[in-house]
Every structure is written in C-alpha cells, then in structure tokens.
Amino acid sequence: MSDSKHIHITNKTFCTGCSACEQVCAHGAIRMRQDYEGFVYPHVDSKSCIECGLCSKTCPQKQGRKQREEKTEIYAAYNTNENVRVASTSGGLFSMFAQWVLSQGGVVFGAAFTDTWMVRHEVAKIESEYARFRGSKYVQSDVTGIYKQVKADLQQDVWVLFSGTPCQIDGLKAYLRKNYEKLLTIDLVCHGVPSPKLWGKFLKWLKGKYEVLHFKDIRFRAKTNGWEKCMVEFDCETKGNAIDTIRFAWAEDLYTSLFEHGISLRPSCNQCKYRSIVHPSDITLGDCWHFQTYAPELFDNKGLSMIMLHTEKGKQLFKEISTSLVYKQLDYKIVAEQIAAEAGYYSESSGAREFYMLQNILPLKVATKFAKRKSLVHRIKSKLNKLIRR
C-alpha cells in the first residue's frame, strides 16, 4: 500500500481537470497530461515531489460542498444593447459585468479561441479583448498558469472577473485558499465538456470534407435563424481562396449532436456535483430555455439569459448594471425543481466511453453513428423505468 500524500487519480469520474493541483505545486512536480480520450489529468513526477500533500488538500473534489448562507436570487434578463446581445450566446449579460470590471481598472479572464482554434483561458484589459470571450465554446479550455495570474492581479488590489465552468471556479478558489473582496466569479449552467482532442479531430474532418484551407471564425450558437433555432457556423477560406460559411442546424452538426446527446463528455461530467442551484460562483449564467413558464413576455427570439445571484457581491453588481437590462425575477422554487429534474439526464451508460474507444479506431462519422444509437436506447430505457416507478 502506498504511503504517498500526493494526488493520485484512480477513478477518472472524480477528476474534473481543473488543474488546481498542478498550479498549487511550488516544486513543479505535477503536469496535466492528456489521456487517450484527450482529457487532462494530473501526473506526478516522483523525483520532484516532496510529499507535502498540498495538491491533495487543494483538490476541490475531495472537499465537501459548502452550503451558502445567502439565498440565491434568480432572474430572466437581456442586455438592451442589441449589437452585444446578437453577438452573445444568450442575453448578453456577461459583457455587462466585464465592462463594469474594466471600468474599475480591473481585468477579465475568460475562454477564447487560440490561433489554432483550440480553447484557452486568457486575460483581457480592454473591451476589444474581452469580446473574444463572448459566445459558448463547447470544448474544455486550457487553464494552465491562469490561476497564478489571477492571484497576482488580486494581490495588486485590482478587480478581477474570472468566468468559467463551475469546476474551474471551484479549482480557482481552492488554489487561492482565501476570499478576495475584488474577485468576481461567473460560471454557467454547464452541460459538460468534450475533449480538445475530439474537437481537433472534428476540425480536421471538416477541413477534409469541405476543402477548408483555414478558419476565419467559429460560432457554436449563431443567431442567424434566431436564438431558439441556433446554427453552428464556420467562416472559412476554401480552395480557390473563396470565403465561405459552413452552416449546420444544431442537431445536424456532427460535433454538437454528440455534445447534445452527452456522448462526448468528460467522465466527471456524468457525476457532476454542480448540477443543482448551488454553485461555487458569485453569479451563474445560462439560457432561459423555459421562458414559456418563467417569462414569456420577455421572449423575442434574440436571446434570453437566466442569471442566478448566489452572493451579496453578485446581487450588488447586478444592481449596478440593471439599468441597462430588461429583467424579471423568477420563482426560486420552480427553477430549483426544474434544474433538479434535469440533473440526472445523462449517466455513464450514455455511451461516452465506448464512443471515445470507437473514434480512435473508426472514422469519426461511423463512431458517432454507433454511439448515438446506444445513447437513444439508453434514454428510452431510462424514461420507461421512470414511468414504471410511477
């Protein structure tokens, strides 16, 4: 039996890849490495490790959930700036908070596409830089070194907005090990994250199928046909130097349909502890898809956000920007029940692990076909079992 104190992953469902363990190690003994599915996990260099155990103590997945004393307030809302709203995935609220933080002389951290169309967290100090953080990116982002940068900025006593998935927020806070008055954290109602490796493989497939030389822009949730029927769009240059837009309906796109069925998600996403109304952030943003129930009067098919304010800080900053919003407070109980009902929609039997094995040996389209069939069977069985239990 090993007496080591360092972090050791024996069950991948308990690692979100937040990288808090890697960044907290002062000896550089931990590196996040991709497995065959393309998800990162910590690997410890035993020669550099001094067995202090700080990495294990920092891991958010080993810490219990803390119940908040404040009660979450929930709103449906959208930004009155039409240009920002159209360029955003939902109602354009993130941009309002980012703008406020920059106006205070602060900085904003968010997920952006790199030159190779991978996704990485970066920092913005002016408005034109944070515009890259707008729009959903359905790939797990690289946060290497970012928590250290956040801490350095906070120690300079400037406002910092950090946006990311709930597990990344938890990872950041575990790394920081103290509360900072000028740290604003915004996470999202997260469906899960596919791997960067799969995303790269899909882009390679897309290039071959459509003779793409290089991509100019990628929009996972373009509002070409409105917010409800969003499109996946790839602006690209094809052979002959033609500028073209490859466009798919959400359910028809190979990559997003895998995401929608829960087939391409990280193992930990199927056991996610953040699928509730309790989040580690100050603010949670998401689509207000149940607008017919919550706020039908706010729907105009241009994008409507649901915003959950978990802390007093979040509530105060919402008041700061509220004059530029159209919003309506929602019933906490109704929203909580809806989120709870949807929390168990995906499980390990949705075929994600089988899909990742298949896509390593079969063409991507063939592997997708097999995985979707299994996912459909699982979902039918799950619904039948629920009906029988009633």
Secondary structure, DSSP 4 states (H G I P E B T S, - for coil): -----S---S-GGG-----HHHHH-TT--EEEEE-TTS-EEEEE-TTT-----HHHHH-GGGSPPPPPSSPPEEEEEEES-HHHHHHSSSSSHHHHHHHHHHHTT-EEEEEEE-TTS-EEEEEESSHHHHGGG-S---SPPB-TTHHHHHHHHHHTT--EEEE--HHHHHHHHHHH-S--TTEEEEEE-------HHHHHHHHHHHHHHHTEEEEEEEEEEE-TT-STT-EEEEEEEETTTEEEEEEEEGGGSHHHHHHHTT-S--GGGGG-TT-SS--SSSEEEEE-TTHHHH-GGG--SS--EEEEE-SHHHHHHHHHHGGGEEEEE--HHHHHHHHHHHTTS--GGGSHHHHHHHTTTS-HHHHHHHHHHHHHHHHHHHHHHHHHH-
